[in-house]
Amino acid sequence: MSAATAPGRVRGRAAAATPIMASRPSLRESMPGREPVTMTVHYRHDDRFDAALTCVISLAQGRQRPVRRKDLIMAAVASPSTAPAKAEAKLLRFALKQDAIGSGANGLVYLAAAAIFGSMFGLPAAMLVPVGAFLVAFAGFLLYLASRPAVNRAAVITVMAVNVAWVIASAEVLIAGWFPLTGLGIALVIAQAVVVAGFAGLQFAGLRKS
């Protein structure tokens, strides 16, 4: 092959390739009267996001009207992530877990040493056993509530109501003298009331933030 014929063949191949490239329609030609749209979607699993994404895709395919920047912004706003929700509920989950630890430990001690506590604190053992069983069950419910992906607000309000009722009952025990409490018994009732009131306060603060 000579040097004179090689460029001719190269030019011939380039010329033959030109019609193939020119025959491909551009995006603007395939969508007459519409501007091409470029979308970047950051996907997170969320039902509302799925609905918003479906709406955007249907708009992009021309089923309703051309996609505008306003549509994309509205779709992004309509799909909040679950990660910020978990971060906002961090204080609430912490309060529920601490309440569960305190209630569970207290309940187990009541069940294991009801007779000893009865003589030491002046509280009847017949009352400490059912109270201990309730506290253990209550602790399990708190742990279950704190482990859920979305904390149930109505359940948290119920937990706060139980804690407030405990504080009120503790005050009634001290004021009305329902039981012949010893000095240690009075200190125990006051300490428990203060701790439970603190749990209720933390749960209220966490509920407001979540």
C-alpha positions as CSV (number, residue, x, y, z in Angstrom):
1,M,0.0,0.0,0.0
2,S,1.4,3.4,-0.9
3,A,1.4,6.5,1.2
4,A,-0.8,8.3,-1.3
5,T,-3.7,5.7,-1.1
6,A,-3.7,5.5,2.7
7,P,-5.1,9.0,3.4
8,G,-7.7,8.4,0.8
9,R,-9.0,5.3,2.5
10,V,-9.0,7.1,5.9
11,R,-11.0,10.0,4.4
12,G,-13.3,7.5,2.8
13,R,-14.0,5.8,6.1
14,A,-14.5,9.1,7.9
15,A,-16.9,10.1,5.1
16,A,-18.8,6.8,5.4
17,A,-19.1,7.2,9.2
18,T,-20.5,10.7,8.9
19,P,-24.0,9.8,7.7
20,I,-24.3,7.2,10.5
21,M,-23.6,9.8,13.2
22,A,-25.8,12.4,11.5
23,S,-28.7,9.9,11.3
24,R,-29.0,9.7,15.1
25,P,-31.7,12.1,16.3
26,S,-30.7,14.4,19.1
27,L,-32.7,14.6,22.4
28,R,-34.1,17.9,21.3
29,E,-35.3,16.4,18.0
30,S,-36.9,13.4,19.7
31,M,-38.8,15.7,22.0
32,P,-40.0,18.6,19.8
33,G,-41.1,21.7,21.7
34,R,-39.5,20.6,24.9
35,E,-36.3,21.3,26.6
36,P,-34.3,18.2,27.7
37,V,-34.4,17.7,31.4
38,T,-31.5,16.4,33.5
39,M,-32.5,15.0,37.0
40,T,-30.3,13.8,39.8
41,V,-32.4,11.8,42.3
42,H,-31.0,10.8,45.7
43,Y,-33.1,7.8,46.6
44,R,-34.1,6.8,50.1
45,H,-36.7,4.2,50.9
46,D,-39.8,6.2,51.8
47,D,-43.4,5.8,50.7
48,R,-43.9,9.5,50.2
49,F,-40.7,9.7,48.2
50,D,-41.9,6.8,46.0
51,A,-45.1,8.7,45.3
52,A,-43.2,12.0,44.5
53,L,-40.7,10.2,42.3
54,T,-43.5,8.5,40.4
55,C,-45.1,11.9,39.8
56,V,-41.8,13.4,38.6
57,I,-41.2,10.5,36.2
58,S,-44.7,10.8,34.8
59,L,-44.1,14.5,34.2
60,A,-40.8,13.8,32.6
61,Q,-42.4,11.3,30.2
62,G,-44.9,14.0,29.1
63,R,-48.0,12.4,30.5
64,Q,-49.2,15.7,32.1
65,R,-46.9,18.6,31.4
66,P,-43.2,19.4,31.0
67,V,-41.1,19.2,34.2
68,R,-40.2,22.5,35.7
69,R,-37.7,23.3,38.4
70,K,-40.5,24.1,40.8
71,D,-41.8,20.5,40.4
72,L,-38.5,19.0,41.3
73,I,-38.2,21.2,44.4
74,M,-41.7,20.3,45.5
75,A,-40.9,16.6,45.1
76,A,-37.8,16.9,47.1
77,V,-39.6,18.7,49.9
78,A,-42.4,16.1,49.9
79,S,-39.9,13.3,50.6
80,P,-38.3,13.8,54.0
81,S,-35.6,11.3,55.0
82,T,-36.0,8.9,57.9
83,A,-32.5,9.7,59.1
84,P,-33.3,13.2,60.5
85,A,-36.4,11.7,62.1
86,K,-34.2,9.2,64.0
87,A,-31.8,11.9,65.0
88,E,-34.6,14.1,66.3
89,A,-36.0,11.1,68.4
90,K,-32.6,10.4,69.9
91,L,-33.5,12.2,73.2
92,L,-36.8,10.5,73.4
93,R,-35.3,7.0,72.8
94,F,-32.7,7.7,75.5
95,A,-35.4,8.7,78.0
96,L,-37.4,5.6,77.2
97,K,-34.4,3.3,77.6
98,Q,-33.3,4.8,80.9
99,D,-36.8,4.5,82.2
100,A,-36.9,0.9,81.1
101,I,-33.6,0.2,82.9
102,G,-34.7,1.8,86.1
103,S,-38.1,0.3,86.1
104,G,-36.9,-3.2,85.2
105,A,-34.1,-3.2,87.9
106,N,-36.5,-1.9,90.5
107,G,-39.1,-4.5,89.6
108,L,-36.7,-7.4,89.7
109,V,-35.5,-6.3,93.2
110,Y,-39.1,-6.1,94.4
111,L,-39.8,-9.6,93.1
112,A,-36.6,-11.1,94.5
113,A,-36.6,-9.5,97.9
114,A,-40.2,-8.4,98.7
115,A,-40.1,-9.7,102.2
116,I,-36.7,-8.1,103.0
117,F,-37.8,-4.8,101.5
118,G,-41.1,-5.0,103.5
119,S,-39.3,-5.1,106.8
120,M,-36.5,-2.7,105.8
121,F,-38.7,0.1,104.3
122,G,-42.0,-0.6,106.0
123,L,-43.8,-1.6,102.8
124,P,-46.0,-4.7,102.7
125,A,-44.6,-7.6,100.7
126,A,-48.1,-8.3,99.3
127,M,-47.9,-5.0,97.5
128,L,-44.3,-5.1,96.4
129,V,-44.8,-8.4,94.4
130,P,-47.5,-7.1,92.0
131,V,-45.8,-3.7,91.8
132,G,-42.5,-5.5,90.8
133,A,-44.3,-7.6,88.2
134,F,-45.9,-4.4,86.7
135,L,-42.5,-2.7,86.6
136,V,-40.9,-5.6,84.7
137,A,-43.7,-5.7,82.2
138,F,-43.5,-1.9,81.9
139,A,-39.8,-2.0,81.3
140,G,-40.3,-4.5,78.4
141,F,-42.9,-2.2,76.8
142,L,-40.5,0.8,77.1
143,L,-37.7,-1.1,75.4
144,Y,-40.1,-2.3,72.6
145,L,-41.3,1.3,72.2
146,A,-37.8,2.7,72.0
147,S,-36.7,0.1,69.4
148,R,-39.4,0.9,66.9
149,P,-38.3,2.8,63.7
150,A,-40.9,5.5,64.5
151,V,-41.8,6.1,68.1
152,N,-45.5,6.1,68.7
153,R,-46.5,9.5,70.2
154,A,-49.7,8.3,71.8
155,A,-47.8,5.5,73.5
156,V,-45.2,7.9,74.8
157,I,-48.0,10.1,76.2
158,T,-49.4,7.0,78.0
159,V,-45.9,6.3,79.5
160,M,-45.7,9.9,80.7
161,A,-49.1,9.6,82.3
162,V,-48.0,6.4,84.1
163,N,-44.9,8.2,85.4
164,V,-46.9,11.2,86.5
165,A,-49.4,8.9,88.3
166,W,-46.4,7.2,90.1
167,V,-45.2,10.6,91.3
168,I,-48.7,11.5,92.6
169,A,-49.1,8.1,94.3
170,S,-45.7,8.5,96.0
171,A,-46.8,11.9,97.3
172,E,-50.0,10.4,98.6
173,V,-48.1,7.6,100.4
174,L,-46.0,10.2,102.2
175,I,-48.8,12.6,103.0
176,A,-51.6,10.2,103.8
177,G,-49.4,7.7,105.7
178,W,-50.9,4.7,104.0
179,F,-48.0,2.5,105.2
180,P,-45.8,2.6,108.3
181,L,-42.7,3.7,106.4
182,T,-39.3,3.6,108.1
183,G,-36.7,6.4,107.5
184,L,-35.3,4.3,104.7
185,G,-38.8,3.8,103.3
186,I,-39.5,7.5,103.2
187,A,-36.1,8.2,101.5
188,L,-36.9,5.4,98.9
189,V,-40.3,6.8,98.1
190,I,-38.9,10.3,97.6
191,A,-35.9,9.2,95.6
192,Q,-38.1,7.1,93.3
193,A,-40.6,10.0,92.8
194,V,-37.7,12.3,91.9
195,V,-36.2,9.9,89.4
196,V,-39.6,9.0,87.8
197,A,-40.4,12.8,87.5
198,G,-37.0,13.2,85.7
199,F,-37.9,10.4,83.3
200,A,-41.2,12.1,82.5
201,G,-39.5,15.4,81.9
202,L,-37.0,13.9,79.5
203,Q,-39.7,12.1,77.7
204,F,-41.7,15.3,77.3
205,A,-38.7,17.2,76.0
206,G,-37.9,14.4,73.6
207,L,-41.5,14.3,72.4
208,R,-41.4,18.0,71.6
209,K,-38.2,17.6,69.6
210,S,-39.4,14.6,67.6
